[in-house]
Amino acid sequence: MPFRKKASKSAGAAAERVAKARAIVDQEADQLLGSLSEKVSDARVALSDWAEDGADAARAGLAQTIKKSKRGIRTLDRKWKKMSTGQKAAVVGGLLAVLAAAAAAPKVVKKIKGR
């Protein structure tokens, strides 16, 4: 009668560590998407304010927004490499929603200028 080795506990522990790591990446991705959407929202509000304040103020604010966006993109790139396919799909969906919100910003500015 052949003897069977017992399954090692390390396989279960490894699976647990992977699950924890995925949960952390999911949480970080949610936070990142939240911060990106906040930045887009801030940019939309700033755009409507700039329509009233003039081109000089708009240029200064736009430069600041671009700087924040670049920082967010670098962070996303670092985290992207750690994500699974499902997590990447969720991030892409979130970014599409953020871009849709940003696309509505010109209509807001147009509406304000029309007043």
Backbone as a chain_set.jsonl record, in Angstrom:
{"seq": "MPFRKKASKSAGAAAERVAKARAIVDQEADQLLGSLSEKVSDARVALSDWAEDGADAARAGLAQTIKKSKRGIRTLDRKWKKMSTGQKAAVVGGLLAVLAAAAAAPKVVKKIKGR", "coords": {"N": [[0.836, -1.175, 0.0], [0.81, 2.08, -1.072], [2.274, 4.997, 0.32], [0.853, 8.152, 0.916], [1.718, 11.509, 0.533], [0.992, 14.132, 2.755], [-0.874, 17.055, 1.945], [0.812, 20.085, 1.701], [0.805, 22.839, 3.974], [1.608, 25.189, 2.976], [0.664, 25.703, 0.411], [-1.997, 26.433, 0.776], [-1.579, 28.689, 2.341], [-0.209, 30.277, 0.536], [-2.189, 30.724, -1.38], [-3.905, 32.192, 0.167], [-2.361, 34.473, 0.66], [-2.191, 35.47, -1.934], [-4.869, 36.062, -2.413], [-5.243, 38.09, -0.521], [-3.471, 39.993, -1.534], [-4.662, 40.555, -3.998], [-7.047, 41.68, -3.101], [-6.064, 43.985, -1.909], [-4.978, 45.309, -4.153], [-7.345, 45.655, -5.604], [-8.696, 47.417, -3.9], [-6.933, 49.594, -3.938], [-7.129, 50.246, -6.636], [-9.8, 51.045, -6.776], [-9.657, 53.31, -5.132], [-7.911, 54.851, -6.638], [-9.372, 55.248, -9.02], [-11.473, 56.663, -7.915], [-10.123, 58.975, -7.068], [-9.253, 59.947, -9.529], [-11.715, 60.5, -10.767], [-12.613, 62.478, -9.044], [-10.741, 64.447, -9.609], [-11.386, 64.995, -12.254], [-13.93, 65.999, -11.879], [-13.278, 68.264, -10.368], [-11.856, 69.607, -12.326], [-13.881, 70.12, -14.166], [-15.494, 71.893, -12.719], [-13.634, 73.92, -12.367], [-13.247, 74.665, -15.035], [-15.718, 75.826, -15.663], [-15.604, 77.986, -13.952], [-13.381, 79.283, -14.985], [-14.332, 80.131, -17.416], [-15.67, 82.368, -16.794], [-13.725, 83.902, -15.58], [-11.59, 84.348, -17.332], [-8.985, 83.93, -19.873], [-6.305, 83.872, -18.971], [-6.328, 82.977, -16.287], [-7.424, 80.507, -16.781], [-5.387, 79.187, -18.216], [-3.382, 78.919, -16.257], [-4.66, 77.329, -14.321], [-5.241, 75.09, -15.86], [-2.685, 74.098, -16.413], [-1.979, 73.25, -13.856], [-3.907, 71.242, -13.435], [-3.199, 69.439, -15.448], [-0.715, 68.642, -14.511], [-1.473, 67.254, -12.164], [-2.973, 65.221, -13.332], [-1.025, 63.842, -14.807], [0.493, 62.806, -12.733], [-1.367, 61.07, -11.615], [-1.671, 59.276, -13.734], [0.87, 58.113, -13.869], [0.86, 56.746, -11.446], [-1.263, 54.98, -11.896], [-0.14, 53.47, -13.972], [1.949, 52.1, -12.646], [0.459, 50.5, -10.903], [-1.094, 49.111, -12.681], [0.447, 47.116, -13.79], [0.429, 45.2, -11.833], [-2.098, 44.173, -11.769], [-4.849, 41.846, -12.311], [-6.546, 40.415, -15.195], [-9.336, 40.827, -14.956], [-9.418, 42.917, -13.119], [-8.131, 44.875, -14.585], [-10.015, 45.264, -16.604], [-12.072, 46.41, -15.11], [-10.884, 48.821, -14.373], [-10.535, 50.039, -16.873], [-13.217, 50.381, -17.597], [-13.977, 52.204, -15.612], [-12.338, 54.378, -16.289], [-13.409, 55.029, -18.776], [-15.877, 56.01, -17.969], [-15.047, 58.262, -16.549], [-13.883, 59.736, -18.62], [-16.144, 60.2, -20.155], [-17.52, 61.921, -18.472], [-15.75, 64.051, -18.52], [-15.998, 64.78, -21.15], [-18.416, 66.028, -21.171], [-17.91, 68.47, -20.081], [-17.28, 70.699, -21.884], [-19.862, 71.397, -22.753], [-20.972, 72.421, -20.455], [-19.421, 74.706, -20.072], [-20.111, 76.106, -22.37], [-22.8, 76.546, -21.877], [-22.642, 78.245, -19.67], [-21.282, 80.456, -20.764], [-23.238, 81.284, -22.473], [-25.061, 82.572, -20.908]], "CA": [[0.0, 0.0, 0.0], [1.692, 3.245, -1.163], [2.016, 6.087, 1.259], [0.602, 9.441, 0.278], [2.181, 12.668, 1.284], [-0.058, 15.087, 3.089], [-0.723, 18.333, 1.257], [1.489, 21.04, 2.576], [0.015, 24.005, 4.353], [2.112, 26.361, 2.278], [-0.191, 25.985, -0.754], [-3.145, 27.201, 1.275], [-1.083, 29.985, 2.784], [0.108, 31.049, -0.669], [-3.46, 31.147, -1.958], [-4.422, 33.242, 1.047], [-1.573, 35.69, 0.408], [-2.596, 35.977, -3.251], [-6.193, 36.654, -2.245], [-5.066, 39.365, 0.185], [-2.819, 40.929, -2.455], [-5.681, 40.987, -4.969], [-7.973, 42.578, -2.407], [-5.376, 45.27, -1.741], [-4.906, 45.949, -5.476], [-8.704, 46.093, -5.908], [-8.983, 48.595, -3.083], [-6.126, 50.69, -4.459], [-7.699, 50.633, -7.933], [-11.008, 51.816, -6.482], [-9.24, 54.616, -4.631], [-7.327, 55.577, -7.752], [-10.47, 55.691, -9.885], [-12.183, 57.714, -7.178], [-9.347, 60.215, -7.1], [-9.289, 60.454, -10.905], [-13.022, 61.104, -11.037], [-12.647, 63.735, -8.294], [-9.94, 65.418, -10.35], [-12.179, 65.403, -13.42], [-14.994, 66.86, -11.354], [-12.647, 69.547, -10.046], [-11.519, 70.261, -13.591], [-15.122, 70.636, -14.751], [-15.868, 73.091, -11.958], [-12.646, 74.949, -12.691], [-13.523, 75.147, -16.395], [-16.849, 76.753, -15.639], [-15.12, 79.214, -13.308], [-12.458, 79.949, -15.896], [-15.099, 80.77, -18.486], [-16.032, 83.695, -16.297], [-12.54, 84.633, -15.116], [-10.723, 84.738, -18.438], [-8.042, 82.968, -20.433], [-5.068, 83.768, -18.176], [-6.599, 82.107, -15.144], [-7.662, 79.172, -17.318], [-4.098, 78.582, -18.543], [-2.691, 78.555, -15.012], [-5.378, 76.203, -13.727], [-5.093, 73.933, -16.737], [-1.347, 73.556, -16.187], [-2.02, 72.532, -12.581], [-4.708, 70.037, -13.643], [-2.387, 68.523, -16.254], [0.31, 68.095, -13.616], [-2.138, 66.268, -11.311], [-3.355, 64.093, -14.174], [0.184, 63.069, -15.125], [0.849, 62.063, -11.52], [-2.332, 59.985, -11.524], [-1.386, 58.307, -14.789], [2.061, 57.351, -13.455], [0.43, 55.831, -10.387], [-2.057, 53.943, -12.549], [0.769, 52.6, -14.725], [2.627, 51.209, -11.7], [-0.5, 49.54, -10.362], [-1.615, 48.335, -13.804], [1.304, 45.946, -13.988], [0.144, 44.233, -10.78], [-3.508, 43.791, -11.816], [-5.307, 40.721, -13.128], [-7.332, 40.845, -16.351], [-10.617, 41.352, -14.491], [-9.184, 44.223, -12.503], [-7.83, 45.816, -15.672], [-11.28, 45.582, -17.266], [-12.792, 47.334, -14.232], [-10.224, 50.128, -14.463], [-10.86, 50.612, -18.187], [-14.607, 50.84, -17.506], [-13.984, 53.425, -14.802], [-11.743, 55.467, -17.064], [-14.382, 55.451, -19.794], [-16.873, 56.839, -17.282], [-14.4, 59.544, -16.248], [-13.752, 60.462, -19.89], [-17.487, 60.662, -20.547], [-17.808, 63.101, -17.654], [-14.91, 65.143, -19.011], [-16.526, 65.206, -22.447], [-19.573, 66.89, -20.93], [-17.438, 69.759, -19.583], [-17.458, 71.808, -22.832], [-21.26, 71.819, -22.784], [-21.18, 73.248, -19.272], [-18.798, 76.0, -20.344], [-20.922, 76.746, -23.395], [-24.014, 76.978, -21.219], [-22.312, 79.396, -18.823], [-20.996, 81.582, -21.64], [-24.482, 81.69, -23.107], [-25.868, 83.389, -19.967]], "C": [[0.889, 1.249, 0.0], [1.282, 4.318, -0.154], [1.834, 7.387, 0.486], [1.139, 10.547, 1.169], [0.978, 13.55, 1.595], [0.213, 16.392, 2.343], [-0.104, 19.335, 2.219], [0.579, 22.229, 2.861], [0.447, 25.238, 3.571], [1.261, 26.702, 1.045], [-1.403, 26.797, -0.329], [-2.74, 28.591, 1.71], [-0.764, 30.88, 1.583], [-1.167, 31.567, -1.315], [-4.067, 32.282, -1.131], [-3.68, 34.56, 0.816], [-1.959, 36.309, -0.929], [-3.958, 36.664, -3.146], [-6.097, 38.007, -1.546], [-4.456, 40.411, -0.741], [-3.815, 41.444, -3.489], [-6.66, 41.953, -4.333], [-7.353, 43.959, -2.228], [-5.314, 46.018, -3.065], [-6.296, 46.445, -5.883], [-9.03, 47.384, -5.171], [-8.203, 49.797, -3.603], [-6.669, 51.176, -5.803], [-8.966, 51.456, -7.725], [-10.655, 53.218, -5.996], [-8.677, 55.473, -5.755], [-8.412, 56.098, -8.687], [-11.273, 56.794, -9.213], [-11.438, 59.031, -7.237], [-9.334, 60.813, -8.506], [-10.623, 61.114, -11.219], [-13.194, 62.398, -10.253], [-11.882, 64.821, -9.046], [-10.691, 65.908, -11.585], [-13.297, 66.332, -12.982], [-14.44, 68.239, -11.015], [-12.327, 70.322, -11.319], [-12.764, 70.843, -14.248], [-15.569, 71.907, -14.042], [-14.924, 74.237, -12.295], [-12.896, 75.527, -14.08], [-14.685, 76.131, -16.411], [-16.459, 78.064, -14.971], [-14.224, 80.008, -14.253], [-13.196, 80.656, -17.029], [-15.482, 82.183, -18.073], [-14.788, 84.527, -15.985], [-11.577, 85.034, -16.231], [-9.67, 83.703, -18.773], [-6.783, 82.81, -19.584], [-5.251, 82.838, -16.988], [-6.797, 80.668, -15.619], [-6.35, 78.463, -17.631], [-3.367, 78.108, -17.281], [-3.353, 77.334, -14.371], [-5.243, 74.936, -14.548], [-3.72, 73.292, -16.555], [-1.312, 72.745, -14.888], [-2.796, 71.221, -12.716], [-3.929, 68.994, -14.436], [-1.328, 67.864, -15.387], [-0.287, 67.013, -12.716], [-2.505, 65.027, -12.12], [-2.154, 63.218, -14.512], [0.608, 62.232, -13.931], [-0.087, 60.859, -11.367], [-2.075, 58.891, -12.542], [-0.157, 57.474, -14.435], [1.705, 56.332, -12.379], [-0.358, 54.671, -10.986], [-1.155, 52.965, -13.3], [1.493, 51.624, -13.806], [1.683, 50.122, -11.212], [-1.046, 48.611, -11.444], [-0.839, 47.032, -13.967], [1.026, 44.857, -12.961], [-1.264, 43.646, -10.885], [-3.767, 42.553, -12.668], [-6.152, 41.274, -14.28], [-8.669, 41.446, -15.924], [-10.482, 42.726, -13.873], [-8.883, 45.271, -13.568], [-9.106, 46.222, -16.402], [-12.089, 46.574, -16.43], [-12.197, 48.739, -14.307], [-10.567, 50.803, -15.792], [-12.301, 51.135, -18.189], [-14.718, 52.122, -16.702], [-13.418, 54.609, -15.553], [-12.686, 55.959, -18.162], [-15.459, 56.336, -19.177], [-16.303, 58.218, -16.977], [-14.267, 60.375, -17.521], [-15.099, 60.977, -20.382], [-17.868, 61.902, -19.755], [-17.003, 64.299, -18.14], [-15.428, 65.673, -20.344], [-17.724, 66.13, -22.278], [-19.154, 68.293, -20.495], [-17.596, 70.898, -20.601], [-18.905, 72.299, -22.913], [-21.582, 72.717, -21.594], [-20.626, 74.636, -19.503], [-19.627, 76.78, -21.344], [-22.206, 77.316, -22.791], [-23.767, 78.234, -20.386], [-22.023, 80.633, -19.674], [-22.254, 82.143, -22.279], [-25.348, 82.573, -22.21], [-25.757, 84.839, -20.214]], "O": [[1.641, 1.468, 0.95], [0.106, 4.498, 0.163], [2.562, 7.677, -0.464], [1.019, 10.507, 2.394], [0.064, 13.686, 0.781], [1.362, 16.783, 2.137], [-0.464, 19.406, 3.394], [-0.301, 22.564, 2.069], [-0.284, 26.227, 3.518], [1.153, 27.872, 0.678], [-1.787, 27.748, -1.011], [-3.463, 29.56, 1.479], [-1.016, 32.085, 1.609], [-1.224, 32.718, -1.748], [-4.664, 33.212, -1.674], [-4.292, 35.627, 0.78], [-2.045, 37.531, -1.049], [-4.166, 37.728, -3.729], [-6.782, 38.957, -1.924], [-4.869, 41.571, -0.738], [-3.814, 42.629, -3.82], [-7.061, 42.937, -4.956], [-8.029, 44.977, -2.375], [-5.564, 47.223, -3.11], [-6.42, 47.533, -6.445], [-9.572, 48.325, -5.751], [-8.747, 50.896, -3.7], [-6.668, 52.375, -6.078], [-9.182, 52.451, -8.417], [-11.281, 54.197, -6.401], [-8.934, 56.675, -5.818], [-8.375, 57.258, -9.1], [-11.701, 57.746, -9.865], [-12.044, 60.084, -7.434], [-9.395, 62.032, -8.666], [-10.665, 62.164, -11.861], [-13.848, 63.325, -10.732], [-12.32, 65.97, -9.112], [-10.641, 67.091, -11.921], [-13.576, 67.335, -13.64], [-15.052, 69.258, -11.334], [-12.505, 71.538, -11.381], [-12.715, 71.932, -14.821], [-15.974, 72.878, -14.683], [-15.351, 75.376, -12.484], [-12.774, 76.734, -14.284], [-14.634, 77.151, -17.099], [-16.924, 79.131, -15.372], [-14.294, 81.236, -14.315], [-12.724, 81.672, -17.539], [-15.6, 83.078, -18.91], [-14.819, 85.75, -16.123], [-10.816, 85.987, -16.065], [-9.485, 82.725, -18.048], [-6.247, 81.706, -19.49], [-4.393, 81.995, -16.725], [-6.39, 79.723, -14.943], [-6.206, 77.273, -17.349], [-2.803, 77.014, -17.259], [-2.666, 76.413, -13.93], [-5.142, 73.839, -14.0], [-3.608, 72.067, -16.544], [-0.691, 71.684, -14.829], [-2.383, 70.2, -12.168], [-3.991, 67.803, -14.131], [-1.071, 66.666, -15.513], [0.328, 65.964, -12.524], [-2.358, 63.904, -11.636], [-2.256, 61.991, -14.505], [1.033, 61.087, -14.087], [0.356, 59.761, -11.029], [-2.243, 57.708, -12.244], [-0.138, 56.266, -14.671], [2.187, 55.199, -12.398], [-0.142, 53.515, -10.623], [-1.389, 51.757, -13.263], [1.638, 50.449, -14.143], [2.066, 48.955, -11.119], [-1.416, 47.47, -11.166], [-1.415, 45.981, -14.25], [1.357, 43.695, -13.2], [-1.589, 42.709, -10.156], [-3.027, 42.248, -13.604], [-6.436, 42.471, -14.325], [-9.091, 42.465, -16.471], [-11.327, 43.597, -14.079], [-9.325, 46.415, -13.466], [-9.267, 47.383, -16.776], [-12.721, 47.477, -16.979], [-12.928, 49.729, -14.304], [-10.855, 51.999, -15.829], [-12.571, 52.211, -18.723], [-15.469, 53.026, -17.068], [-13.949, 55.716, -15.47], [-12.754, 57.155, -18.443], [-15.902, 57.303, -19.797], [-16.993, 59.227, -17.129], [-14.509, 61.582, -17.503], [-15.184, 62.062, -20.958], [-18.47, 62.828, -20.298], [-17.504, 65.423, -18.172], [-15.314, 66.864, -20.634], [-18.012, 66.934, -23.165], [-19.969, 69.214, -20.539], [-18.015, 71.987, -20.209], [-19.143, 73.489, -23.121], [-22.368, 73.658, -21.71], [-21.271, 75.632, -19.176], [-19.825, 77.984, -21.184], [-22.642, 78.413, -23.14], [-24.572, 79.166, -20.392], [-22.468, 81.732, -19.344], [-22.327, 83.332, -22.589], [-26.262, 83.244, -22.69], [-26.375, 85.635, -19.507]]}, "num_chains": 1, "name": "protein.A"}
